[in-house]
Amino acid sequence: MVQKYESPVRIYKYPFELVMAAYERRFPTCPQMPIVLDCEVIDDAETDNGAKRETKRRCKLAVDAPYLFKKIIGIDVAYFIQTNFLDMKARTLNIEAINETFSSRIEIFEKCRYYAHPENPDWTCFDQVATLDIKNFFGFEHSMEKMGMKQYSQTTQKGKEIIEFFINELKKEGISHVDRWKEDESAEPAATSTTTVSISSEKPPLTRDNSILDADYIATYLGQLSPLQESKLVQFRKKIEETNHERKVPDYQTLLRFLRARDFSIDKAATMLQESLQWREEHRIDDILSEYKTPVVVEKYFPGGWHHHDNDGRPLYILRLGNMDVKGLLKSVGEDELLKLTLHICEEGLKLMKEATKLFGKPIWNWCLLVDLDGLSMRHLWRPGVKALLRIIETVEKNYPETMGRVLIVRAPRVFPVLWTIVSAFIDENTRSKFLFFGGPDCLHIEDGLEHYIPTEKIPSFLGGSCIPSISTVGEAVPSKLYTRCFLSACHCTMIHEGGLIPKHLYKSESVEEHNGAPHSHEHHGLYKSVDLKPGQMFELIIKNTDPKSVLTWDIDVLKNDILFALYRTDKDLEQSFNDSFSSVFDNAGMQEGVHYTRLEEKVRCKPKEGVQGSHEMATAGTYVLQWMCPPSCDGPAQLMYFHEILSSANYKGSMTSLQSGFSSNSLQSR
């Protein structure tokens, strides 16, 4: 059983140097802590001209336990090893203590920090964390747990009083100020050392016993970790080293992300990481930044780019999804190429996070995504596009865990809940908790607006801010290298394409041939089917529904001549038939509209180069019929492509108020 104890941050209203002078008075013993019987220095070394000092002590503690209990376990005292890492230049003291007595039965690990207050350099902060792991203690595990809690609480309460006591003692001796450490300019620097340490070169992260991560490394690259998390990270690293003899072991930041994704379960994280490393090797992901060539269509029409950083220093990526021609992108470059583009963005994100860590001097291991939904409509709910999105989400979740720090969804329209209902089920619960939604056109002048998450001067003008991105218009290519270059520069603009409709002459899909006779259907990229209809001819798709509350969705793309579209429902059991395509299946069955069947969607006239998308909640079981017809007045055959899908009632839990048929608003502009 493992117990964790953590004290709140304490503030001493004294400079760090004075607090350190008081701290040294605690050794080898002090009357305020009679439990400490002695502290023997077993190692003491200074480096960097005295700026750094590492001191190791063996401390003898009285066992604070009932007399009978001490007789049973056979000891009156216990020994701990305490290691202090003092850095006068950085104004930090990191203390680590671990038990030597009964170490095979109990693991006690304590970590304390003294450091200069981040906002007031004349104050000092202190925090303290400890873990107690009782493996086997003569059947007294529960009693030891209670004793550990009691002793830790008492020690924590006394700690501040002791520092205050010795500060007063120093004042009585006339010592109320201690100068800050300064570099001795007269001292000759060692040949193998430098006077400054660059944050860009990570020093060896493990201390000399190779079991504890260096405290400065954690503070610079990983952020706050509990002793137990730190221990598991080191164990995880060793496990991966043992099982990956031929592969390069990922850095600690990557290992930590996979550990967090699996709640610090080493075995589960190892399985996830091994699968990801295999995937990276098979798809040459390590070479994607140097080898990936952005397709011209993406450069001209993909509405996304890196844009400075958020208030926490995270790299910020802006995606204007409402301006994206999802269908056009898929038909012009394909699903695999869109996935590769996403992976390239993710790899850019990893690189930018490391650069941001150097830039801001603090650990930044995730990025921020802002999704602008202005312009989102039913055309974005095109089912093949949604399927491609789900595949992308699944791939990213498996291989880039914990890289998304925050997702800002802005200007979300009524239709958005439909897309969110479909997509959210495939997003990890922890990731979903990072989504923030801003409905309506105003993202700024509302409570908890964008300014809480993005620097005011970096909010783009199209969201009401003062930053004017260099937005490329339709037809202008945007070099992807500009995204990264602008991110860390001092300029006030970044390159974000405005998007727009992709001309159909750039599509790579198969051409639709005309056919005589009965309607002809064939697979179109595995999802769409093509239908040719003579004037007066109709095509009906019969759907037998046994799942009440399921949702029928469709997408129609008219290529030539007008098409009439309608949706019907009946309780009768109908069979698909192509024998007489100039009459309806209802006519063949001798059925009367309004009596035997009902029209659910009024007839919609779709003109060439128009698309229409829609959804309908199939509230009851029965037979539903999608009907397309070429009007008899047409001067030639009509051509269309269609796709339909059913969302099961078990998976769909959204409101249907915004599910209405609608034309693709920009489809007429396509050429």
Phi, psi and omega in degrees: 000138183242129176241144179240135178237135183219129180264153175290161178292130177254148181243127171256127181273051178221152178297156182304318184295323179289321178297322179295321178296321177291321181300320182297336180290347181287344187250148000281340177218164173212144185297335182286343179233076183295344179294333179274109184274328181190153175224114182257126177284121181251349177198137181208121183216142178245147177221174178053051178056035177090359181289328183241143180217130177244120183237129178244130181235150172251111187258136180255120184242141174285138179282113181272084183212159177303152184303313182298319181295320179294326178292323181294315183277345171081020179222153173247341181227158177227151181246138177235149173255121180245129179240126179251133177243101183258129177233099183289333178290315179276351180060054178222147171228118177252129184240129177233133181226139179219145184285142175261323179286134178055034183294337178281343181253328182227136173244115177245122180231124181236140180226126180233155177221135164248134180203153180296138179302131185296338182250335179234102185294349179267005176244163181230137178257154177218133171223162191209130179224143178214149174236145180233115181243103181264109183274312181198119182221065172057025181084003181255030185302315183294320179295319179296323179298316180294320178296319179298317178299316182296314183293319181296318180298317180295317180296319180298318181294326182280336187305312182293321180299323183293315179299316179299320180300311184287332174295319176295323177296320178296319179298322178297332179271005179087012180254102179242000181209139175234126182297148174290154180293138177230149178295132177281102185293337182280342182284138178278128180292146178294149185295332185263004182239166176236159183280343178233150179248122180277134180290345184287336179255112183288126178282164179306120189284346183262145174284181190297333181273003176058025179237349183229134178288145178298132185297321179294323179296316179299313182297325185277322191243337188244330184089187186292128177230141173285159178304322180293318178296319178298317179297317180292326178296317178295318179296320180297316179301314181296322180295318180292322178299320182290330185257355181235072183287329185263339181263153174288131181284131180299161179288171184295329178298317179293316179301319181294322179297317180291324176296315179298321181296337181242032175052038177062026170275113185298316182295315180293319179295322180296318178298314180297316182292318180299318178295322180291319179297321177296318178297317180297322180291317182294327184255010177053046183291329181296341182257003189293326181293326182270334187256338186293131176245118183293124177301147181301320180300320179293316179301324184273332192230354181277118188270065180207157178181162177285140186217089175056229185206165178271186184293341179264006179087003181287142171303139184247125176249130179251128178237117179269074187299326180296338179265003185272133173269087186299313181298316181297319179296315181295320183282341181263327181241338178092161183294320182297321181290325177293323176296317180297321176300316179298318180295324177297319177296318179297319178292322174300320179299318178299318180295316182292328177296320179294320179293324178292326176300318177291318185295317186261353176068030177209158183294125174230106185236024168207168182235171185247138179242126174249123181247115179268118185259010179299123183100355179296134180215185181298337180294338177281347179268020175304120191303317177300325177295318178295319179297319178297320179298318180295323177295319179297314180300316181299317181294317181293318180300322183286327192245349178228055183293148174059025177265348181262110182277323181201143176237118180257114178260112186245152178053048182284121180276182183298328185284346185300318181306332179294311179296318182297321179300320182288315189279322189299331180297340183260001181259135179306142184302321179295321178292320179301327182291348181267000181277134173237132186248135177236102177275157178086169186283339186260113180260352187257307189273050177225164178296134181058046181284190186299331182297342177284345187236338181231137177308136185308317184286353180253000178286124184300151181296329181288353173251011178097004180270186183259351181279125182256098178295150175278087188275122178279138181268174184303131177096349179259124180285143178244110179301125183296336180296335180293332182302307184291321183296320182285337186299316184259005182274174181271000183290162183258013180225155173226169182263111176232119181288145182280347180082210181127171183283134181274125179303142185290343178290349176270353179295146176256006183289160183292146176286152182262123182268153178276143179226145176266162177088214184294158178305138182246131179236144172210160182294135177241100183056032174078353184233314184265148174241144182255137182229134175248133183229133173281162176305130181086350182274148179228158176231130182235136179248118184266127181237119179264114185258125176243012184237086179304144181077004173284166186239127176265124179240151180213158174219130183237135177234110183272126183258328185208131179063171183281153176226136172261131182235140178209162179233133181232164175218144176212158175273350181286153178268110183253154179244143178293133181213141177241016185294318182227089186279002177263006175223155183280157175298332178291323178295317181296330181269003179066037184259152182245130180296137182089345179247306183258341178210161185231139175275121182267329178236126177300152182299129179251129178266115181256126181265164180304142181068017173255154174234149176224133179239151178194169178215153178215130177282118178277086189298330182231166174287162180146191181253127179245142184232119170270126186236129173240140182217137172272118183304140180301337183282352182295147182272005179188178181293155177252152178229139177212159170240142181220157175214141176218156178205156179245126174267122185293154179295332181291326183266340183257121183229017184269172176280144182266004187298332183259005179271094180226149177295147179199150178282149171294118191297330184252007189297329182292342181279347183290140179227000000 
